[in-house]
Amino acid sequence: MTDTTLPMMERIARVLAGAEVSANADGDDAHAARAVDETWRNHRNQAMAVLHVMREPDAQVGESDGAVWRRLIEEAIANG
């Protein structure tokens, strides 16, 4: 389960770290939590790149929802 008390950038970085080491993804560690705790900071730049590309919502999102989306992502970038 995702810890929503963590900043969005950290949550993304942790997912990227997990994808690298976890046996559930590209890695071979069946118990990757410790490795993720130790390495997620190595994925900060990648996480920020993900946030930057997410700033603009998909075309099918309405303008009022799009404005909320942009504020959410800009806040995540600012707090990253």
Phi, psi and omega per residue, in radians:
M1 nan 2.454 -3.123
T2 -1.340 2.359 3.093
D3 -1.543 1.717 -3.070
T4 -1.275 -0.035 3.042
T5 -1.412 -0.256 3.096
L6 -1.421 2.605 3.065
P7 -1.038 2.578 -3.111
M8 -0.978 -0.728 3.139
M9 -1.014 -0.766 3.141
E10 -1.144 -0.696 3.120
R11 -1.072 -0.734 3.112
I12 -1.143 -0.786 3.139
A13 -1.060 -0.673 3.114
R14 -1.160 -0.670 3.078
V15 -1.111 -0.754 3.117
L16 -1.110 -0.734 3.097
A17 -1.105 -0.757 3.116
G18 -1.086 -0.692 3.116
A19 -1.087 -0.529 -3.124
E20 -1.345 -0.652 -2.993
V21 -1.896 -0.394 -3.002
S22 -1.337 2.468 3.055
A23 -1.139 -0.317 3.084
N24 -1.342 -0.095 -3.123
A25 -2.327 -2.128 -3.074
D26 -1.588 -0.151 -3.073
G27 -1.657 -2.909 -3.127
D28 -2.267 0.164 -3.117
D29 -1.540 1.991 -3.130
A30 -1.303 -0.307 -3.139
H31 -2.286 1.310 -2.938
A32 -1.514 -0.037 -3.034
A33 -0.965 -0.795 -3.130
R34 -1.121 -0.753 3.130
A35 -1.098 -0.691 3.101
V36 -1.119 -0.780 3.108
D37 -1.009 -0.609 -3.084
E38 -1.468 -0.388 -2.985
T39 -2.100 -0.092 -3.042
W40 -1.027 -0.544 -3.128
R41 -1.094 -0.428 3.093
N42 -1.198 -0.201 -3.080
H43 -1.919 0.218 -3.121
R44 -1.049 -0.787 -3.119
N45 -1.084 -0.721 3.106
Q46 -1.126 -0.726 3.138
A47 -1.098 -0.725 3.114
M48 -1.141 -0.641 3.093
A49 -1.092 -0.707 3.095
V50 -1.079 -0.801 3.135
L51 -1.079 -0.712 -3.131
H52 -1.107 -0.690 3.138
V53 -1.271 -0.393 -3.127
M54 -1.480 -0.063 -3.066
R55 -0.999 -0.673 3.129
E56 -1.689 2.174 -3.140
P57 -1.225 2.858 3.073
D58 -1.058 2.713 -3.043
A59 -1.039 -0.522 -3.080
Q60 -1.353 -0.097 3.113
V61 -1.384 2.320 3.120
G62 -1.133 2.793 -3.065
E63 -1.087 -0.732 -3.135
S64 -1.166 -0.716 3.061
D65 -1.162 -0.631 3.106
G66 -1.085 -0.669 3.123
A67 -1.136 -0.719 3.097
V68 -1.115 -0.780 3.123
W69 -1.002 -0.866 -3.113
R70 -1.044 -0.736 3.120
R71 -1.098 -0.722 3.125
L72 -1.051 -0.849 -3.093
I73 -1.230 -0.721 3.109
E74 -1.054 -0.682 3.101
E75 -1.123 -0.725 3.123
A76 -1.116 -0.683 3.109
I77 -1.159 -0.778 -3.123
A78 -1.085 -0.600 -3.103
N79 -1.624 0.019 -3.100
G80 -1.261 nan nan
